[in-house]
Structures are given as structure tokens and as C-alpha cells.
Amino acid sequence: MTVAGNANFPVVGVIGGGQLARMMHQAGIPLGIRFKLLADTPQESAAQVVGTTEYGDYRDLDVLRAFAADCDVITFDHEHVPTEHLRALQAEGIAVRPGPEALVNAQDKGVMRAKLDSIGVPCPRHRIVADPADVTAFAGELSGGQGEALSGEGGGGRRAGGYPVVLKTVRGGYDGKGVWVVKDEAEAEAPFLAGVPVLAEEKVDFVRELAANVVRSPSGQAVAYPVVESVQENGICAEVTAPAPDLDPALSDEAQQLALRIAGDLDITGHLAVELFQTRDGRILVNELAMRPHNSGHWTQDGAVTSQFENHLRAVLDLPLGDPRPRAKWTVMVNVLGGDYPDMYHPFLHCMARDPGLKIHMYGKDVKPGRKVGHVNVFGDDLEDVRERARHAAAYLRGTITE
């Protein structure tokens, strides 16, 4: 495909029109990369800014074929494209990165757990469960007990010593959706209503959540970003600190090496986020995988030499990867969640005037309570100062503070 003035630079097709695609597009502009987007509607975040945008259903193989026809490589804003469709595209000679055999581990939590078990990756104890009674049996396996009769208010189920248990639908969950923490068999009924397989996991006694972000190219080159601490609120990433404060260097190195090993063993191309639990007894356990730019890596836009978005594009095009080192001692990212005030522009002006060092990234989304509509990055040498400034700006933009 030759376009005048573009010097035959490659075309990257991105499936999904959310904020990750929007920020990938932004990162690709200085590289001369041409973008093509498959979105659902013109109102989506990336569709507002990407010049070449098509609209269609990513679940329709014919739509995907037509979209991919003039792209040099296909990558993703989300992990919901049917695996069988990606296999069909790949069989027809279309470069899909990450490929379907890797991506299925981010699409299906049951497949992921089985694969990580097979390569010796430490995970919470888990298994697929068939019904609420099977959840109670799993809880009993965790505690070594057989479960006790549940009496009094809310009776009718059984309680095992291993409760509470985490239940997850194997496909489709994100930002806390499709995840339940249940304390007895009665509460375990809800996840099965969706009619899809359910994964049961032990509820880990953890100190905090960490994330190890790495990027790998088809030729095998890989880079690792500093391990970060992430704070979740109601299942949504609220805040990220890079690097994770007071993290033992040996544990940090272990987390990076684990993420790099997973990327290699699963043959991942592009960005991989490995979400981790740091346990009270000093271990790390893998919670989730994401094979695309990830919320825990948004700090890299302003806090690293090369952002996760640029390195993801470099990787899927098999270009040499960029330097992942931080620019400052500390960077804090705080998500801007929608509140009860739809007008964000005037608070935006206030934040810019109050703190010229802020880096504010807005997604062009309508404001809805709890919805991610942007994020704030602040970097510097004083962690408490950086953290306070980032939190203040995000809260002011949301409308929870007014001064």
C-alpha cells in the first residue's frame, strides 16, 4: 500500500476504539506509523482522533477480513475478538500480534491458569467449578475441612473453612466485572447465572498488588519496565506508583524475570502486563495477564524514556524496542473517574493553572459515575509531593474536592 507523502511506512490496524487505541495512535504519530481503526461508533475515544476509521462488529469474521485487507499488522485495544476468527485471519497470512495462541490466555482465565500451571508460574490455588456445591467443595480443599452447616439468617447453604472464595467467569470480565468474592454457598449462585464456566480461586492474603510490564518483539527482543504498585478500588485501578515503594530489589527482579519468562513461553508479541499479589509471607503470585497496553503502564507516557504505547507499536512491527527506564525517581498515575459533574473543562483549566507540572490525559468520553475518563501523571523526586499533587488533580477533575 503506497500513500503519497508517507514513504511507505506501515499500516497498523487496531481493533477496538477505546482510550488505549487513542493513546497508541498518539504514540505512533512521531514514528510515522499510519493507523487504521475498527470501532463500534464514531463516539468512541479513538474514533474521535484517528483519521482512517471503519465501523463494524469485531465479532464478524467478514468485517475483520475486510478491515485487515490493507493493514501490515493487526493489534488490539481489547481482548474480546473471538479466538477462532483470529486463527482464521492468521491462516490467511494476516499478521496478528499478539497471535491467537498467546491472546487466548488473556481471553480465557481457565486456559491461562492451566498454561501458567504447566510452565511452573506461581498462582493462587484454583480450579474450574461446576456449581455452588462444587465451590463449597473447593473451599473445603483450601482449608482441609469438609464444610460446616450454615445456620441462622441466610441459611440454606454450607460454609467451609476455606471461604471466602473468589469466583470469576472465565471470559468477558474486566475492571471488576465478572468477579465475585463469596463467603458461603448461597452467595456462590450468582456467577453461574451467566451460563459460562466459572473459575474458583483462593482469596489471597496479600500486602499489596504489583504489576510487571514487559514488551517483546517477534524476533525475541524484550524490555522490562520498573515493577509498580497498583491500588484498586471496586475492582478498578485507581492509582499506580512507579517504581513500587519499598519493594525488595530481589523481589522486584523476580517479578520482572517472571514476566519476561511468561512473555517468552507464551510467545507474546507486544506489551504484556502481569498483575501480581505480593503476599504477607514474601511471595509473588500471578493474578491476571493483559496482552495490550495496560492501566498499570499509563505512567510511562510521561515517566519513562519510551512509553508502553510506543513500545507496543515497535514490537508489533518488529522494530527495535525503546528504552524503558524512568525519567524521574517517582511517577504517580491517578485515574480520573467520572463523578456527578459532567463539566470537566473548567476543573481542567483550574488544575493546569494550579500545577503546571501536571500531565493530564483525557479520553474524550462522556462523564458517567465511576467511568474512566482520563488520568493524571506527576513525576519528581519527592514521592509524597508527587502523590499528593496527582491525587488532588484527579479528585478536583472528578468534583469530589473544590479547592
Residue pairs with C-beta under 8 A, 6 or more apart in sequence:
1 11
1 70
1 72
2 8
3 34
6 32
6 34
7 32
9 31
9 32
9 33
9 34
10 33
10 34
10 72
10 73
10 317
11 33
11 34
11 35
11 36
11 70
11 71
11 72
12 24
12 28
12 33
12 34
12 35
12 36
12 71
12 72
12 73
12 75
12 313
12 316
12 317
13 36
13 37
13 38
13 67
13 68
13 71
13 73
13 74
13 75
14 21
14 24
14 25
14 35
14 36
14 37
14 38
14 46
14 50
14 74
14 75
14 76
14 77
15 38
15 58
15 64
15 67
15 74
15 75
15 76
15 77
15 78
15 81
16 38
16 39
16 46
16 58
16 76
16 77
16 78
16 80
17 37
17 38
17 39
17 40
17 41
17 44
17 45
17 46
17 47
17 53
17 77
18 44
18 45
18 46
18 77
18 78
18 363
19 45
19 46
19 363
19 365
19 372
20 46
20 77
20 78
20 292
20 293
20 309
21 37
21 39
21 45
21 46
21 50
21 77
22 45
22 46
22 48
22 49
22 50
22 363
22 364
23 293
23 298
23 301
23 309
23 361
24 35
24 46
24 75
24 77
24 293
24 309
24 312
24 313
25 35
25 37
25 46
25 49
25 50
26 49
26 309
27 307
27 309
27 310
27 313
28 35
28 309
28 310
28 313
31 310
31 313
31 314
33 313
33 317
34 52
35 50
35 51
35 52
36 50
36 52
36 53
36 54
36 67
36 70
36 71
37 46
37 47
37 50
37 52
37 53
37 54
38 53
38 54
38 55
38 56
38 58
38 63
38 64
38 67
39 46
39 47
39 53
39 54
39 55
40 55
40 57
40 58
41 47
41 55
42 48
42 53
42 55
43 366
45 363
45 364
45 365
46 53
46 77
47 53
47 55
48 364
49 364
54 66
54 67
56 63
56 66
56 67
57 63
58 64
58 80
58 81
59 81
59 82
59 85
61 82
61 85
61 88
64 81
64 85
64 89
65 89
65 92
68 74
68 89
68 94
71 94
72 95
72 317
73 95
73 96
73 97
73 316
73 317
74 89
74 94
74 95
74 96
74 97
75 97
75 98
75 270
75 292
75 312
75 313
75 316
76 98
76 103
76 291
76 292
77 292
78 292
79 103
79 106
79 107
79 290
79 291
79 292
80 107
80 172
83 100
83 103
83 104
83 107
83 108
86 96
86 99
86 100
86 103
87 100
89 96
90 96
90 99
90 100
95 316
97 218
97 269
97 270
97 315
97 316
98 268
98 269
98 270
98 291
99 267
99 269
101 267
102 266
102 267
102 268
102 269
102 291
103 291
104 111
105 111
105 112
105 115
105 116
105 266
105 289
105 291
106 112
106 289
106 290
106 291
107 171
108 170
108 171
109 168
109 169
109 170
109 171
109 173
109 199
109 288
110 128
110 170
110 197
110 199
111 170
112 289
113 123
113 126
113 199
115 266
116 123
116 262
116 286
117 123
119 261
119 262
119 265
121 258
121 261
121 262
121 286
122 258
122 283
122 284
122 285
122 286
123 285
123 286
124 166
124 201
124 202
124 204
124 277
124 285
124 287
125 141
125 142
125 201
125 202
126 199
126 200
126 201
126 202
127 138
127 199
127 200
128 170
128 197
128 198
128 199
128 200
129 135
129 137
129 138
129 167
129 198
129 199
129 200
131 192
132 157
132 185
132 186
132 188
132 189
132 192
133 185
134 200
135 165
135 167
135 182
135 185
135 188
135 198
135 200
136 147
136 157
136 158
136 159
136 160
136 163
136 185
136 188
137 147
137 160
138 162
138 165
138 200
139 147
139 160
139 161
139 162
139 163
139 165
140 146
140 147
140 160
140 161
140 162
141 162
142 160
142 161
142 162
142 165
142 202
143 160
143 161
143 162
144 161
145 160
145 161
145 162
146 160
147 158
147 159
147 160
147 161
148 158
148 159
148 160
148 161
149 158
149 159
150 156
150 157
150 158
150 159
150 184
150 185
150 186
154 184
154 186
156 186
157 184
157 185
157 186
157 187
157 188
158 184
158 185
159 183
159 184
159 185
162 202
163 182
163 183
163 184
164 181
164 182
164 183
164 203
165 181
165 182
165 188
165 200
165 201
165 202
165 203
166 179
166 180
166 181
166 182
166 200
166 201
166 202
166 203
167 179
167 180
167 181
167 182
167 188
167 191
167 198
167 199
167 200
167 201
168 178
168 179
168 180
168 191
168 198
168 199
168 201
169 178
169 191
169 194
169 196
169 197
169 198
169 199
170 196
170 197
170 198
170 199
171 196
172 178
172 196
173 179
175 235
175 236
175 237
175 372
176 232
176 234
176 235
176 236
177 235
178 191
178 194
179 235
180 187
180 188
180 190
180 191
181 203
182 188
182 190
182 191
191 198
192 198
204 277
204 279
204 285
204 287
205 279
205 280
206 277
206 278
206 279
206 280
206 285
207 278
207 279
207 280
208 229
208 231
208 244
208 278
209 229
209 230
209 231
209 232
209 275
209 276
209 277
209 278
209 287
210 227
210 228
210 229
210 230
210 244
210 247
210 255
210 275
210 276
210 277
210 278
210 284
211 227
211 228
211 230
211 240
211 273
211 274
211 275
211 276
211 294
211 296
211 297
212 224
212 225
212 227
212 255
212 256
212 258
212 259
212 273
212 274
212 276
213 224
213 225
213 228
213 259
213 271
213 272
213 273
213 274
213 294
213 296
213 297
213 300
213 308
214 222
214 223
214 224
214 225
214 256
214 259
214 260
214 263
214 271
214 272
214 274
215 222
215 223
215 270
215 271
215 272
215 308
215 311
215 312
215 314
215 315
215 321
215 324
216 222
216 260
216 263
216 264
216 268
216 269
216 270
216 272
216 315
217 269
217 314
217 315
217 318
217 319
217 321
218 269
218 315
218 318
219 318
220 264
221 320
221 321
222 260
222 263
222 264
222 321
223 311
223 321
223 322
223 323
223 324
224 256
224 259
224 260
224 324
225 242
225 297
225 300
225 304
225 308
225 324
226 242
226 243
226 244
226 252
226 324
226 326
227 243
227 244
227 247
227 252
227 255
227 256
228 240
228 241
228 242
228 243
228 244
228 296
228 297
228 299
229 240
229 241
229 244
229 245
229 247
230 237
230 239
230 240
230 275
230 295
230 296
231 237
231 238
231 239
231 240
232 238
234 370
236 335
236 337
236 370
236 372
237 295
237 296
237 335
238 334
238 335
238 337
239 332
239 333
239 334
239 335
239 390
239 391
240 295
240 296
240 298
240 299
240 332
240 333
240 334
241 330
241 331
241 332
241 383
241 387
242 299
242 300
242 303
242 326
242 330
242 331
242 332
242 333
243 252
243 326
243 330
244 252
245 383
247 278
251 278
251 282
251 284
254 284
255 274
255 276
255 284
258 274
258 284
258 286
259 272
259 274
262 268
262 272
262 274
262 286
262 289
263 272
268 291
269 315
269 316
270 291
270 292
270 312
270 315
270 316
271 291
271 292
271 293
271 294
271 297
271 308
271 311
271 312
271 315
272 289
272 290
272 291
273 289
273 290
273 294
273 296
273 297
274 286
274 289
275 286
275 287
275 288
275 289
275 290
275 296
276 284
276 285
276 286
276 287
277 284
277 285
277 287
278 284
279 285
292 312
293 308
293 309
293 312
294 308
295 335
295 372
295 375
297 307
297 308
298 308
298 333
298 361
298 375
298 377
299 331
299 332
299 333
299 377
300 306
300 307
300 308
300 309
300 324
301 307
301 308
301 309
301 359
301 361
301 377
302 327
302 331
302 359
302 377
302 379
303 326
303 327
303 328
303 331
303 333
303 377
303 379
304 323
304 324
304 325
304 326
304 327
304 331
305 322
305 323
305 324
305 325
305 326
305 327
306 314
306 321
306 322
306 323
306 324
310 322
311 321
311 322
311 324
313 319
314 320
314 321
314 322
315 321
326 379
327 379
328 379
328 380
328 381
329 380
329 381
329 383
330 379
330 380
330 381
330 382
330 383
330 386
331 377
331 378
331 379
331 386
332 377
332 378
332 379
332 383
332 386
332 387
332 390
332 391
333 375
333 376
333 377
333 390
334 375
334 376
334 390
334 391
334 393
334 394
335 372
335 374
335 375
335 394
336 344
336 360
336 362
336 372
336 373
336 374
336 375
336 376
336 394
336 397
336 398
337 369
337 370
337 371
337 372
337 373
337 394
337 398
338 365
338 367
338 368
338 369
338 370
338 371
338 372
338 373
338 398
339 367
339 369
339 398
339 399
339 400
340 369
340 399
341 347
341 367
341 398
341 399
342 366
342 367
344 362
344 367
344 373
344 374
344 397
347 396
347 397
347 399
348 360
348 362
348 397
350 396
351 358
351 360
351 376
351 393
351 396
351 397
352 358
352 360
354 393
355 378
355 389
355 392
355 393
357 378
357 380
357 389
358 376
358 377
358 378
358 389
358 390
358 393
359 376
359 377
359 378
359 379
360 374
360 375
360 376
360 393
360 397
361 374
361 375
361 376
361 377
362 373
362 374
363 372
363 373
363 374
365 371
365 372
365 373
367 373
374 397
375 394
376 390
376 393
376 394
376 397
377 390
378 386
378 387
378 389
378 390
378 393
379 386
380 386
392 401
395 401
396 402
